[in-house]
Amino acid sequence: MKADYKNWMSKGMVLGSLAATVVFCVIIAIVGIDSIIGIVLQVISILCAIMTLWMFLMYRAFSYNGTRQMSKQIIDGVSSYVVIPDGGKCLDVGCGSGALSNAVAKKKPCAQAFRRLRQTIMRVNLGLQ
């Protein structure tokens, strides 16, 4: 089973921003572009479109499985600073998806990494000695 680390920019945020952009465009079509309200709605619509484009690009950049793996680069970079001695233990509290715990455990298979997620403590990726 492959771990699902989700994405730091959620798909719901991207789709919500896209929906807002479409709604503003529909309102502009109804109101028209000649009035002050129409001009204000155009500006808001353009800003929403720019925000939607930015969110989409961030969604692609932070995809853990895609071609632009910024999340993976950040996690691997941070995990390179974590030092656990052989046979040592590491606790990751508030770990979210646990991607950092997994990366640390993979780099030091003879150590034990634990992550605290909600109210349970889970043992992560122990190496065989």
VEXTILO-332308 format. One record per atom (N, C-alpha, C, CB): residue number from 0; chain; atom name; x negated, y negated, z. Coordinates in pm, whole numbers, plus 32768, in hexadecimal, padded with zeros to 4 digits. Glycine has a CB too. Example, Ala and Ser with C-alpha at 12.3 -4.5 7.8 and 13.67 -1.06 7.14 Angstrom:
2
REC     i   ch   at     px     py     pz
REC     0    A    N   7AD9   8239   830C
REC     0    A   CA   7B32   81C2   830C
REC     0    A    C   7AD8   814A   830C
REC     0    A   CB   7B95   81BF   8389
REC     1    A    N   7AFB   80E1   82C4
REC     1    A   CA   7AA9   806A   82CA
REC     1    A    C   7AF6   7FFD   8313
REC     1    A   CB   7A80   803C   823C
! end
This chain:
129
REC     i   ch   at     px     py     pz
REC     0    A    N   7FAC   8076   8000
REC     0    A   CA   8000   8000   8000
REC     0    A    C   7FA8   7F84   8000
REC     0    A   CB   805F   8000   807A
REC     1    A    N   7FBD   7F2E   7FA1
REC     1    A   CA   7F6E   7EB4   7F95
REC     1    A    C   7FAB   7E46   7FED
REC     1    A   CB   7F67   7E86   7F01
REC     2    A    N   7F56   7DFD   8033
REC     2    A   CA   7F86   7D91   808A
REC     2    A    C   7FC2   7D21   8036
REC     2    A   CB   7F13   7D5B   80E2
REC     3    A    N   802D   7CE6   806B
REC     3    A   CA   806D   7C75   8028
REC     3    A    C   8055   7BF9   807D
REC     3    A   CB   8106   7C8F   8012
REC     4    A    N   7FF9   7BA3   8052
REC     4    A   CA   7FD4   7B2E   809F
REC     4    A    C   8029   7AB5   807F
REC     4    A   CB   7F45   7B0D   8087
REC     5    A    N   808F   7AC7   802E
REC     5    A   CA   80E8   7A5B   8008
REC     5    A    C   809B   79EB   7FC3
REC     5    A   CB   8132   7A24   8083
REC     6    A    N   80C9   7973   7FCF
REC     6    A   CA   8089   7901   7F8F
REC     6    A    C   8099   7889   7FEA
REC     6    A   CB   80C5   78E6   7F01
REC     7    A    N   8034   7835   7FF2
REC     7    A   CA   803B   77C0   8049
REC     7    A    C   809C   775A   8014
REC     7    A   CB   7FB2   7782   8058
REC     8    A    N   80B9   775D   7F96
REC     8    A   CA   8120   7708   7F5B
REC     8    A    C   8191   7766   7F33
REC     8    A   CB   80EA   76B4   7EDE
REC     9    A    N   81FF   7762   7F7B
REC     9    A   CA   8268   77C5   7F64
REC     9    A    C   82B2   77AC   7EE0
REC     9    A   CB   82CB   77C4   7FD7
REC    10    A    N   82E3   7819   7EA9
REC    10    A   CA   832F   7811   7E2D
REC    10    A    C   83B0   77C2   7E42
REC    10    A   CB   834F   789E   7DF7
REC    11    A    N   83EA   77CD   7EBA
REC    11    A   CA   8464   7783   7EDA
REC    11    A    C   844F   76EC   7ED4
REC    11    A   CB   8495   77AA   7F63
REC    12    A    N   83DA   76BE   7F00
REC    12    A   CA   83BD   762E   7EFA
REC    12    A    C   83B4   7600   7E69
REC    12    A   CB   8339   760E   7F45
REC    13    A    N   8373   7651   7E15
REC    13    A   CA   8365   762D   7D88
REC    13    A    C   83EF   762A   7D46
REC    13    A   CB   8309   7692   7D3E
REC    14    A    N   8440   7691   7D5F
REC    14    A   CA   84C5   7697   7D22
REC    14    A    C   8521   762A   7D58
REC    14    A   CB   8504   7720   7D3A
REC    15    A    N   8515   7609   7DD8
REC    15    A   CA   8565   759D   7E12
REC    15    A    C   8544   7517   7DD4
REC    15    A   CB   8550   7597   7EA8
REC    16    A    N   84C5   74FE   7DBF
REC    16    A   CA   849B   7482   7D80
REC    16    A    C   84CA   747B   7CEF
REC    16    A   CB   8402   7474   7D86
REC    17    A    N   84C4   74ED   7CAA
REC    17    A   CA   84F6   74F3   7C20
REC    17    A    C   858C   74D9   7C1D
REC    17    A   CB   84D7   757B   7BE1
REC    18    A    N   85D5   7513   7C7C
REC    18    A   CA   8667   74FC   7C82
REC    18    A    C   8686   7469   7C9B
REC    18    A   CB   86A7   7553   7CF0
REC    19    A    N   863A   7429   7CF4
REC    19    A   CA   8650   739A   7D0E
REC    19    A    C   8637   7347   7C91
REC    19    A   CB   85F4   7369   7D80
REC    20    A    N   85CF   736B   7C46
REC    20    A   CA   85B1   7324   7BC9
REC    20    A    C   8625   7331   7B66
REC    20    A   CB   852F   7358   7B8B
REC    21    A    N   8659   73A9   7B59
REC    21    A   CA   86C9   73C1   7AFD
REC    21    A    C   8745   7374   7B29
REC    21    A   CB   86E9   7458   7AF3
REC    22    A    N   8760   7374   7BAB
REC    22    A   CA   87D4   732C   7BDF
REC    22    A    C   87CA   7297   7BC1
REC    22    A   CB   87E3   7343   7C76
REC    23    A    N   8753   725E   7BD8
REC    23    A   CA   8741   71CF   7BBA
REC    23    A    C   8751   71B4   7B25
REC    23    A   CB   86B7   71A0   7BE9
REC    24    A    N   8721   720E   7AD0
REC    24    A   CA   8732   71FB   7A3E
REC    24    A    C   87C5   7200   7A17
REC    24    A   CB   86E3   7266   79F0
REC    25    A    N   8810   725A   7A54
REC    25    A   CA   88A0   7263   7A37
REC    25    A    C   88E7   71E4   7A65
REC    25    A   CB   88DF   72E0   7A7C
REC    26    A    N   88C5   71B3   7ADA
REC    26    A   CA   8901   7137   7B0D
REC    26    A    C   88E0   70C2   7AB1
REC    26    A   CB   88D1   711A   7B9D
REC    27    A    N   8864   70BE   7A80
REC    27    A   CA   883D   7054   7A21
REC    27    A    C   8892   705D   79A2
REC    27    A   CB   87A5   705F   79FE
REC    28    A    N   88AB   70D8   7972
REC    28    A   CA   88FE   70E9   78FA
REC    28    A    C   898B   70B7   7912
REC    28    A   CB   8900   717D   78CF
REC    29    A    N   89BD   70C7   798C
REC    29    A   CA   8A45   709B   79AC
REC    29    A    C   8A49   7003   79BF
REC    29    A   CB   8A78   70E2   7A2C
REC    30    A    N   89EA   6FCD   7A0D
REC    30    A   CA   89E9   6F3E   7A2F
REC    30    A    C   89BA   6EEA   79BA
REC    30    A   CB   8990   6F25   7AA8
REC    31    A    N   895A   6F1C   7970
REC    31    A   CA   8920   6ECF   7903
REC    31    A    C   889E   6E8D   7930
REC    31    A   CB   8983   6E64   78D0
REC    32    A    N   8852   6E5A   78CF
REC    32    A   CA   87D0   6E20   78EF
REC    32    A    C   87CF   6D89   78E7
REC    32    A   CB   8768   6E57   7892
REC    33    A    N   8843   6D4D   78CD
REC    33    A   CA   8848   6CBD   78BC
REC    33    A    C   8857   6C70   793F
REC    33    A   CB   88BA   6C9A   7861
REC    34    A    N   888A   6CB1   79A5
REC    34    A   CA   88A2   6C6B   7A24
REC    34    A    C   8827   6C76   7A7F
REC    34    A   CB   891E   6CA4   7A6B
REC    35    A    N   8829   6C28   7AE9
REC    35    A   CA   87BB   6C2E   7B4A
REC    35    A    C   87B7   6CB7   7B8E
REC    35    A   CB   87CA   6BBD   7BB5
REC    36    A    N   882C   6CEC   7BAA
REC    36    A   CA   8833   6D72   7BE7
REC    36    A    C   87F4   6DD9   7B89
REC    36    A   CB   88C6   6D9A   7C08
REC    37    A    N   8810   6DCD   7B07
REC    37    A   CA   87D5   6E29   7AA5
REC    37    A    C   873E   6E1F   7AA1
REC    37    A   CB   880E   6E0E   7A1C
REC    38    A    N   870A   6DA5   7AAA
REC    38    A   CA   8678   6D91   7AA8
REC    38    A    C   863A   6DCC   7B26
REC    38    A   CB   8655   6CFB   7A9C
REC    39    A    N   8679   6DB4   7B99
REC    39    A   CA   8646   6DED   7C17
REC    39    A    C   8648   6E86   7C10
REC    39    A   CB   869A   6DBC   7C91
REC    40    A    N   86B4   6EBE   7BDB
REC    40    A   CA   86BD   6F50   7BCE
REC    40    A    C   8654   6F85   7B6D
REC    40    A   CB   874A   6F79   7B9F
REC    41    A    N   8635   6F3A   7B05
REC    41    A   CA   85CA   6F64   7AA9
REC    41    A    C   8544   6F6C   7AF1
REC    41    A   CB   85C0   6F02   7A32
REC    42    A    N   8527   6F08   7B41
REC    42    A   CA   84A9   6F07   7B8C
REC    42    A    C   84A5   6F7E   7BEC
REC    42    A   CB   8497   6E81   7BDA
REC    43    A    N   8513   6F95   7C33
REC    43    A   CA   8519   7007   7C8F
REC    43    A    C   850B   708A   7C43
REC    43    A   CB   859E   7006   7CDF
REC    44    A    N   854C   7093   7BD0
REC    44    A   CA   8543   710D   7B7F
REC    44    A    C   84B5   7126   7B4F
REC    44    A   CB   85A2   7103   7B07
REC    45    A    N   8470   70BE   7B24
REC    45    A   CA   83E5   70CD   7AF7
REC    45    A    C   838C   70F8   7B6A
REC    45    A   CB   83B1   7049   7ABA
REC    46    A    N   83A0   70BB   7BE0
REC    46    A   CA   8352   70E2   7C56
REC    46    A    C   836C   7174   7C7D
REC    46    A   CB   8372   7086   7CCC
REC    47    A    N   83EB   719E   7C77
REC    47    A   CA   840C   722B   7C93
REC    47    A    C   83CB   7288   7C2F
REC    47    A   CB   84A4   723F   7C93
REC    48    A    N   83C9   7261   7BB0
REC    48    A   CA   838B   72B4   7B49
REC    48    A    C   82F5   72C1   7B61
REC    48    A   CB   83A5   727A   7ABD
REC    49    A    N   82B5   7252   7B87
REC    49    A   CA   8225   7256   7BA4
REC    49    A    C   820B   72AF   7C1E
REC    49    A   CB   81ED   71C7   7BBC
REC    50    A    N   8260   72A1   7C85
REC    50    A   CA   8251   72F4   7CFC
REC    50    A    C   8265   7388   7CDC
REC    50    A   CB   82B3   72C7   7D68
REC    51    A    N   82C7   73A5   7C87
REC    51    A   CA   82E0   7430   7C5F
REC    51    A    C   8267   7469   7C15
REC    51    A   CB   835E   7439   7C08
REC    52    A    N   822F   741D   7BBA
REC    52    A   CA   81B9   7449   7B70
REC    52    A    C   8145   7462   7BD0
REC    52    A   CB   8191   73E1   7B06
REC    53    A    N   812E   7407   7C2E
REC    53    A   CA   80C2   7418   7C90
REC    53    A    C   80D8   7495   7CE5
REC    53    A   CB   80B9   739C   7CEB
REC    54    A    N   8155   74AB   7D12
REC    54    A   CA   8173   7522   7D63
REC    54    A    C   815D   75A1   7D12
REC    54    A   CB   8204   751D   7D96
REC    55    A    N   8184   75A0   7C94
REC    55    A   CA   816F   7615   7C40
REC    55    A    C   80DA   7632   7C2F
REC    55    A   CB   81B1   7601   7BB6
REC    56    A    N   808B   75C9   7C19
REC    56    A   CA   7FFA   75DD   7C0B
REC    56    A    C   7FBC   760F   7C8D
REC    56    A   CB   7FB7   755A   7BDF
REC    57    A    N   7FEA   75DD   7CFF
REC    57    A   CA   7FB8   760E   7D80
REC    57    A    C   7FE3   769E   7D99
REC    57    A   CB   7FEA   75B3   7DF2
REC    58    A    N   805D   76BF   7D6E
REC    58    A   CA   808C   7749   7D7B
REC    58    A    C   8030   77A8   7D2E
REC    58    A   CB   811E   7757   7D47
REC    59    A    N   800C   7780   7CB5
REC    59    A   CA   7FB1   77D2   7C64
REC    59    A    C   7F25   77D6   7C9F
REC    59    A   CB   7FAA   779F   7BD6
REC    60    A    N   7EF7   7764   7CD2
REC    60    A   CA   7E6F   775E   7D09
REC    60    A    C   7E62   77B1   7D88
REC    60    A   CB   7E48   76CD   7D25
REC    61    A    N   7ECA   77B5   7DDB
REC    61    A   CA   7EC3   77FE   7E5A
REC    61    A    C   7EF4   788D   7E4F
REC    61    A   CB   7F13   77B6   7EC1
REC    62    A    N   7F14   78BB   7DD7
REC    62    A   CA   7F3D   7945   7DC7
REC    62    A    C   7ECA   79A2   7DE9
REC    62    A   CB   7F6E   795F   7D36
REC    63    A    N   7EE3   79FE   7E44
REC    63    A   CA   7E78   7A59   7E70
REC    63    A    C   7E59   7AC2   7E05
REC    63    A   CB   7EA0   7A9F   7EF3
REC    64    A    N   7EBC   7AE1   7DB2
REC    64    A   CA   7EAB   7B4A   7D4E
REC    64    A    C   7E96   7B16   7CC1
REC    64    A   CB   7F22   7BA4   7D4F
REC    65    A    N   7EA8   7A95   7CAB
REC    65    A   CA   7E9E   7A5E   7C25
REC    65    A    C   7E0E   7A45   7BFB
REC    65    A   CB   7EEB   79DD   7C1D
REC    66    A    N   7E00   79FD   7B8F
REC    66    A   CA   7D7A   79E2   7B5B
REC    66    A    C   7D36   7971   7BA8
REC    66    A   CB   7D80   79BF   7AC7
REC    67    A    N   7D83   7917   7BE0
REC    67    A   CA   7D4A   78A9   7C2F
REC    67    A    C   7D5D   78CB   7CC2
REC    67    A   CB   7D8E   781F   7C0B
REC    68    A    N   7CFB   7905   7CFC
REC    68    A   CA   7D08   793C   7D82
REC    68    A    C   7CCA   78E0   7DEC
REC    68    A   CB   7CC7   79C6   7D89
REC    69    A    N   7D00   7867   7DF8
REC    69    A   CA   7CCC   7809   7E59
REC    69    A    C   7CDD   783E   7EE7
REC    69    A   CB   7D12   7781   7E4B
REC    70    A    N   7D4F   787F   7F05
REC    70    A   CA   7D65   78B7   7F8A
REC    70    A    C   7CF9   791D   7FAC
REC    70    A   CB   7DEF   78F9   7F93
REC    71    A    N   7CDC   7974   7F4D
REC    71    A   CA   7C76   79DB   7F62
REC    71    A    C   7BEE   799A   7F7A
REC    71    A   CB   7C70   7A3B   7EEA
REC    72    A    N   7BCE   7932   7F2F
REC    72    A   CA   7B4E   78EF   7F41
REC    72    A    C   7B46   78AD   7FCA
REC    72    A   CB   7B39   7885   7ED3
REC    73    A    N   7BB2   786F   7FF7
REC    73    A   CA   7BB3   7830   807B
REC    73    A    C   7BA4   7899   80E8
REC    73    A   CB   7C35   77DE   8090
REC    74    A    N   7BF1   7905   80DE
REC    74    A   CA   7BED   796E   8144
REC    74    A    C   7B65   79B1   8148
REC    74    A   CB   7C5B   79D6   812B
REC    75    A    N   7B2D   79D0   80D4
REC    75    A   CA   7AA9   7A0D   80D1
REC    75    A    C   7A3F   79AE   8108
REC    75    A   CB   7A85   7A37   8042
REC    76    A    N   7A4C   792E   80EA
REC    76    A   CA   79ED   78CB   811D
REC    76    A    C   79F3   78BF   81B4
REC    76    A   CB   7A08   7843   80DD
REC    77    A    N   7A6C   78B8   81EB
REC    77    A   CA   7A7C   78AD   827C
REC    77    A    C   7A4D   792E   82C0
REC    77    A   CB   7B0F   788F   82A2
REC    78    A    N   7A6F   79A1   8287
REC    78    A   CA   7A49   7A20   82C7
REC    78    A    C   79B2   7A35   82C7
REC    78    A   CB   7A8D   7A95   8280
REC    79    A    N   796B   79F3   826E
REC    79    A   CA   78D8   7A03   826D
REC    79    A    C   7899   79C1   82E8
REC    79    A   CB   789D   79C7   81ED
REC    80    A    N   78E1   7965   8329
REC    80    A   CA   78AD   7924   83A1
REC    80    A    C   78CD   7970   8423
REC    80    A   CB   78E5   7898   83AA
REC    81    A    N   7927   79D2   841A
REC    81    A   CA   794D   7A20   8490
REC    81    A    C   78E7   7A8F   84A4
REC    81    A   CB   79DD   7A59   8482
REC    82    A    N   78A9   7A90   8518
REC    82    A   CA   7843   7AF5   8536
REC    82    A    C   7876   7B4F   85A6
REC    82    A   CB   77BB   7AB2   855E
REC    83    A    N   7881   7BCF   8588
REC    83    A   CA   78A9   7C32   85EC
REC    83    A    C   7839   7C98   85F6
REC    83    A   CB   7932   7C77   85C7
REC    84    A    N   7805   7CB2   866E
REC    84    A   CA   779B   7D15   867A
REC    84    A    C   77D1   7DA2   8661
REC    84    A   CB   775A   7D0D   8706
REC    85    A    N   7777   7E01   8642
REC    85    A   CA   77A1   7E8C   862F
REC    85    A    C   77EA   7EBD   86AA
REC    85    A   CB   7727   7EE7   8611
REC    86    A    N   785D   7EF9   8696
REC    86    A   CA   78AD   7F2C   8704
REC    86    A    C   78FB   7EBF   874B
REC    86    A   CB   7856   7F73   8765
REC    87    A    N   78EE   7E42   871F
REC    87    A   CA   7933   7DD2   875E
REC    87    A    C   79C5   7DCD   8735
REC    87    A   CB   78EF   7D4F   873A
REC    88    A    N   7A0E   7D75   8776
REC    88    A   CA   7A9D   7D65   875A
REC    88    A    C   7ABA   7CD3   873A
REC    88    A   CB   7AF2   7D95   87D2
REC    89    A    N   7B1F   7CBF   86E8
REC    89    A   CA   7B48   7C39   86BF
REC    89    A    C   7BE0   7C32   86C7
REC    89    A   CB   7B15   7C16   862F
REC    90    A    N   7C14   7BC8   8702
REC    90    A   CA   7CA4   7BB2   870A
REC    90    A    C   7CC7   7B35   86BC
REC    90    A   CB   7CD3   7BA7   879E
REC    91    A    N   7D1F   7B43   865C
REC    91    A   CA   7D4F   7AD2   860C
REC    91    A    C   7DDC   7AB2   863C
REC    91    A   CB   7D4C   7AF2   8570
REC    92    A    N   7DEB   7A45   8684
REC    92    A   CA   7E6D   7A1F   86BD
REC    92    A    C   7EB2   79BD   865E
REC    92    A   CB   7E5D   79E0   874B
REC    93    A    N   7F30   79D4   8645
REC    93    A   CA   7F7A   797C   85EA
REC    93    A    C   7F48   7989   855D
REC    93    A   CB   7F70   78EB   8617
REC    94    A    N   7F34   7A04   8531
REC    94    A   CA   7EEC   7A1F   84B4
REC    94    A    C   7F40   7A0E   8437
REC    94    A   CB   7EB6   7AA9   84B8
REC    95    A    N   7FC2   79FA   8444
REC    95    A   CA   8013   79EE   83CB
REC    95    A    C   8017   7A71   837F
REC    95    A   CB   7FDE   797E   8371
REC    96    A    N   7FE2   7A72   8308
REC    96    A   CA   7FE5   7AEC   82B6
REC    96    A    C   7F7A   7B4F   82DF
REC    96    A   CB   7FD4   7AC9   8224
REC    97    A    N   7F17   7B24   8329
REC    97    A   CA   7EAB   7B7D   8353
REC    97    A    C   7E3C   7B8B   82ED
REC    97    A   CB   7EE2   7C03   8372
REC    98    A    N   7E3B   7B37   8289
REC    98    A   CA   7DD6   7B41   821F
REC    98    A    C   7D4A   7B2A   8257
REC    98    A   CB   7DF3   7ADC   81B0
REC    99    A    N   7D3A   7ACC   82B3
REC    99    A   CA   7CB6   7AB3   82ED
REC    99    A    C   7C89   7B29   8342
REC    99    A   CB   7CB9   7A32   8341
REC   100    A    N   7CE4   7B64   8391
REC   100    A   CA   7CC2   7BDB   83E1
REC   100    A    C   7C92   7C4C   8387
REC   100    A   CB   7D3B   7C09   8434
REC   101    A    N   7CDA   7C60   831B
REC   101    A   CA   7CB4   7CCC   82BE
REC   101    A    C   7C2D   7CB2   827E
REC   101    A   CB   7D1E   7CDC   8251
REC   102    A    N   7C13   7C36   8257
REC   102    A   CA   7B93   7C15   8218
REC   102    A    C   7B20   7C29   827A
REC   102    A   CB   7B94   7B84   81E5
REC   103    A    N   7B33   7C01   82F8
REC   103    A   CA   7ACB   7C14   835E
REC   103    A    C   7AB3   7CA9   8376
REC   103    A   CB   7AF2   7BCE   83E2
REC   104    A    N   7B20   7CF5   837F
REC   104    A   CA   7B14   7D84   8399
REC   104    A    C   7ACF   7DCD   8325
REC   104    A   CB   7B9E   7DC2   83B2
REC   105    A    N   7AE6   7DA1   82AA
REC   105    A   CA   7AA6   7DE0   8237
REC   105    A    C   7A10   7DC5   8234
REC   105    A   CB   7AE6   7DAF   81B7
REC   106    A    N   79E8   7D4D   8262
REC   106    A   CA   795A   7D2B   8260
REC   106    A    C   790D   7D6F   82D0
REC   106    A   CB   7948   7C96   826A
REC   107    A    N   7951   7D99   8339
REC   107    A   CA   790F   7DDA   83AB
REC   107    A    C   795F   7E56   83D1
REC   107    A   CB   7903   7D77   8425
REC   108    A    N   7953   7EC4   8384
REC   108    A   CA   79A8   7F38   839A
REC   108    A    C   798F   7F81   841F
REC   108    A   CB   7995   7F98   832B
REC   109    A    N   791B   7F6C   845E
REC   109    A   CA   7903   7FB1   84DC
REC   109    A    C   7934   7F60   8554
REC   109    A   CB   786F   7FCF   84EB
REC   110    A    N   796F   7EED   853D
REC   110    A   CA   79AC   7E9E   85A7
REC   110    A    C   7A43   7EB2   85A0
REC   110    A   CB   7986   7E06   859B
REC   111    A    N   7A89   7E83   8605
REC   111    A   CA   7B19   7E8F   8608
REC   111    A    C   7B55   7E03   85FF
REC   111    A   CB   7B4A   7ED9   8687
REC   112    A    N   7BB6   7DF3   85A8
REC   112    A   CA   7BFB   7D73   859D
REC   112    A    C   7C8D   7D89   85C2
REC   112    A   CB   7BEE   7D37   850D
REC   113    A    N   7CC2   7D32   8614
REC   113    A   CA   7D4D   7D37   863C
REC   113    A    C   7D8D   7CB3   8615
REC   113    A   CB   7D5C   7D52   86D7
REC   114    A    N   7E0D   7CB8   85F8
REC   114    A   CA   7E53   7C3B   85DC
REC   114    A    C   7ED3   7C38   862C
REC   114    A   CB   7E70   7C2B   8545
REC   115    A    N   7EF2   7BC4   8660
REC   115    A   CA   7F6B   7BB3   86AF
REC   115    A    C   7FD1   7B6F   8657
REC   115    A   CB   7F51   7B61   8732
REC   116    A    N   8037   7BB9   8634
REC   116    A   CA   80A2   7B87   85DE
REC   116    A    C   8124   7B97   8629
REC   116    A   CB   80A5   7BD2   8556
REC   117    A    N   8165   7B2B   8644
REC   117    A   CA   81DF   7B27   8697
REC   117    A    C   81BE   7B5D   8721
REC   117    A   CB   8253   7B7A   8655
REC   118    A    N   8200   7BC7   874C
REC   118    A   CA   81EB   7BF9   87D4
REC   118    A    C   819B   7C7A   87D9
REC   118    A   CB   826F   7C0E   8818
REC   119    A    N   8167   7CA6   8769
REC   119    A   CA   811C   7D24   8768
REC   119    A    C   808C   7D0C   8740
REC   119    A   CB   815D   7D88   8708
REC   120    A    N   8035   7D62   876D
REC   120    A   CA   7FAA   7D5D   8743
REC   120    A    C   7F92   7DD7   86E8
REC   120    A   CB   7F47   7D5C   87BE
REC   121    A    N   7F63   7DBD   866F
REC   121    A   CA   7F4D   7E28   8610
REC   121    A    C   7EB8   7E3C   85F9
REC   121    A   CB   7F94   7E0B   858B
REC   122    A    N   7E90   7EB7   85EA
REC   122    A   CA   7E05   7ED7   85CB
REC   122    A    C   7DF6   7ED0   8533
REC   122    A   CB   7DDC   7F66   8603
REC   123    A    N   7D8A   7E92   8506
REC   123    A   CA   7D7C   7E76   8479
REC   123    A    C   7D00   7EBD   8441
REC   123    A   CB   7D72   7DDF   8461
REC   124    A    N   7D13   7F09   83D8
REC   124    A   CA   7CA7   7F37   8380
REC   124    A    C   7C29   7F64   83C8
REC   124    A   CB   7C84   7ECB   8321
REC   125    A    N   7C33   7FCC   8419
REC   125    A   CA   7BBC   7FFC   8461
REC   125    A    C   7B68   8052   8406
REC   125    A   CB   7BE5   804B   84DF
REC   126    A    N   7AE7   803F   840B
REC   126    A   CA   7A8C   808F   83BB
REC   126    A    C   7A6E   8113   8400
REC   126    A   CB   7A0B   8043   83A1
REC   127    A    N   7A44   8174   83B4
REC   127    A   CA   7A1F   81F6   83EE
REC   127    A    C   798C   81F5   840F
REC   127    A   CB   7A41   826B   838D
REC   128    A    N   796A   8229   8485
REC   128    A   CA   78DD   822E   84AE
REC   128    A    C   78AA   82BC   84A6
REC   128    A   CB   78CB   81F7   853B
! end
